[in-house]
Amino acid sequence: MQKAANLRNICVYCGSGPGRNKAFAEAARDFGRILADENIGLVYGGGSLGLMGETARSVIRHRGRVTGIIPAFLSAREHMLLEAHELVVVDNMHQRKHLMFMKSDAFVALPGGLGTLEEFVEQLTWSQLEQHQKPIVLANIDGFWDPLLSLFARMREESFIRPGLELHLEVVDRVDAIIPAITRALIPRDETAEAEAEAKVTAKF
């Protein structure tokens, strides 16, 4: 499947630790390579530890582009990755999340902890409230996110997620399925934009 024209950068949320399952680090490295191969920039939290570091270093190793955004108070704790092509140090978490949103065309969550969950769910909430239409993908590597998906199902059963407030979410279990999932979400918008542009040109004549 051809990559959508407006897919330039993907924001990846993932753990600052590696996790115990070796499949998580392997997935992070594989996705970093895929991003580089597809000429898609990585936007992430700027650290060099855990899955964050595995993803970013893999992108760099395969000659891709990395933008790291990190609050000053985390620069030592998360060992900010100085090799990133663009490294932005901000004052607080709010600035970090805002910049990550502005610089990204889609969002992906690999396995991680509370920070990963919080940032991912925030984007999901904004999408649910129609504050953006950027694709969101949950990479459910080795079933890591199964409990969260069960919670979403329970929320639907209890009508906390109700018609009109659906979750706009793609779930994949392999990193090589992430770009196709994002592309499926973006290409109809590309085609719509092209149709509107053609209509405007036609109207001039």
C-alpha positions in Angstrom: 0.0 0.0 0.0 1.3 3.4 -0.9 2.1 5.8 1.9 -0.4 8.7 2.4 1.0 11.9 1.1 0.5 13.8 4.3 2.2 11.2 6.5 5.5 13.0 7.4 6.0 12.3 11.1 4.7 9.8 13.6 4.6 10.3 17.3 5.5 7.2 19.2 4.6 6.8 22.9 6.5 4.0 24.7 8.2 3.0 27.9 11.3 4.6 29.4 12.1 1.1 30.6 12.6 -2.0 28.4 10.0 -4.3 30.0 10.7 -7.9 30.8 9.4 -9.3 27.5 12.2 -9.2 24.9 9.5 -8.9 22.2 8.9 -5.3 23.2 12.4 -4.1 22.5 12.5 -6.1 19.3 9.3 -4.4 18.2 10.7 -1.0 19.0 13.8 -1.6 17.0 11.8 -3.0 14.1 9.5 0.0 14.0 12.4 2.4 14.1 13.8 0.6 11.0 10.4 0.8 9.3 10.1 4.5 9.9 13.5 5.1 8.4 12.8 2.9 5.4 9.6 4.7 4.8 11.2 8.1 5.2 8.8 9.0 8.1 10.2 11.1 10.9 10.0 9.9 14.5 8.6 12.3 17.1 9.0 11.0 20.7 9.8 12.0 24.2 13.6 12.5 23.8 15.0 9.9 26.2 17.7 7.3 25.5 16.4 4.7 27.9 14.1 1.7 27.5 11.8 1.3 24.5 12.1 5.1 23.8 15.9 4.7 23.2 15.5 1.5 21.3 13.1 3.1 18.8 15.1 6.3 18.4 18.5 4.7 18.0 17.1 2.3 15.4 15.7 5.2 13.4 19.1 6.9 13.5 21.0 3.6 12.8 18.9 3.2 9.6 19.4 6.9 8.6 16.0 8.2 9.5 15.0 11.4 11.2 14.4 11.8 15.0 12.8 14.7 16.9 13.0 14.4 20.6 11.0 16.6 22.9 11.8 16.5 26.6 11.1 18.7 29.7 14.2 20.0 31.4 13.5 18.2 34.6 13.5 14.9 32.8 16.7 15.5 30.8 19.0 13.8 33.3 16.5 11.2 34.6 15.6 9.9 31.1 19.1 10.5 29.7 18.0 12.7 26.7 19.3 11.4 23.4 21.9 13.9 22.2 22.1 12.1 18.8 18.6 13.2 17.8 18.5 15.4 14.8 16.2 17.8 16.6 16.2 17.9 20.4 13.8 20.4 22.0 14.0 21.0 25.7 10.8 22.5 27.1 9.7 23.8 30.5 7.0 21.3 31.4 4.9 18.3 30.3 2.2 20.4 28.9 4.6 22.0 26.4 6.1 18.7 25.6 2.7 17.1 24.7 1.6 20.2 22.7 4.7 20.2 20.6 4.5 16.4 20.1 0.9 16.9 18.8 1.8 19.8 16.5 4.7 18.0 14.9 3.0 14.7 14.3 0.5 13.4 11.7 -0.4 10.2 13.6 0.2 8.6 17.0 1.3 5.1 18.0 1.5 3.5 21.4 4.0 0.7 22.0 4.1 -1.0 25.4 4.9 1.3 28.3 3.9 2.5 31.7 1.7 5.3 33.1 3.3 8.0 31.0 2.7 6.1 27.8 -0.9 5.3 28.8 -1.6 8.9 29.8 -0.3 10.5 26.6 -2.0 7.9 24.4 -5.4 8.1 26.1 -5.2 11.9 26.0 -4.9 11.8 22.2 -7.7 9.2 22.1 -9.9 11.5 24.2 -9.2 14.6 22.0 -10.1 12.5 18.9 -13.3 11.3 20.6 -14.3 14.9 21.3 -13.5 15.8 17.6 -10.6 18.0 18.4 -8.4 16.3 15.9 -8.6 13.6 13.2 -5.1 12.3 13.3 -4.9 8.5 13.2 -4.2 6.6 16.5 -2.7 3.1 16.6 -2.3 0.8 19.5 0.5 -1.7 18.9 -0.7 -4.6 21.0 2.6 -6.5 21.0 2.3 -9.9 22.5 -1.0 -9.0 24.0 0.4 -6.3 26.2 -2.6 -4.0 25.9 -5.3 -6.7 26.2 -6.3 -5.5 29.7 -6.8 -1.9 28.3 -8.9 -3.2 25.4 -11.0 -5.2 27.9 -11.5 -2.0 29.9 -12.7 -0.2 26.7 -15.1 -3.0 26.1 -16.4 -2.7 29.7 -16.9 1.0 29.2 -19.0 0.3 26.1 -21.1 -2.2 28.0 -21.7 0.3 30.7 -22.5 3.0 28.1 -19.6 5.3 29.2 -18.5 4.9 25.6 -21.7 5.5 23.8 -22.9 6.3 20.2 -21.5 9.6 19.1 -18.4 9.1 21.3 -16.8 6.1 19.6 -13.1 5.5 20.0 -11.2 6.2 16.7 -8.6 3.7 17.2 -6.7 1.1 15.1 -5.3 -2.0 17.0 -2.5 -4.1 15.5 -0.4 -6.9 16.9 2.7 -6.4 14.7 4.7 -3.3 14.0 4.7 -3.9 10.2 0.9 -3.4 10.3 1.2 0.1 11.8 2.0 2.1 8.7 -0.7 0.4 6.6 -3.3 1.1 9.4 -2.4 4.8 9.4 -2.4 5.0 5.7 -5.9 3.5 5.5 -7.0 6.3 7.8 -5.2 9.1 5.9 -5.7 8.2 2.2 -9.4 9.0 2.1 -8.6 12.5 3.5 -5.8 12.9 0.9 -8.3 12.0 -1.9 -10.9 14.4 -0.5 -8.3 17.2 -0.4 -7.3 16.5 -3.9 -10.9 16.4 -5.1 -11.6 19.8 -3.4 -8.4 21.3 -5.0 -9.5 20.0 -8.4 -12.9 21.5 -7.9 -11.4 24.9 -7.1 -9.2 24.8 -10.2 -12.2 23.8 -12.4 -14.3 26.6 -10.9 -11.8 29.2 -12.1 -12.4 28.3 -15.7 
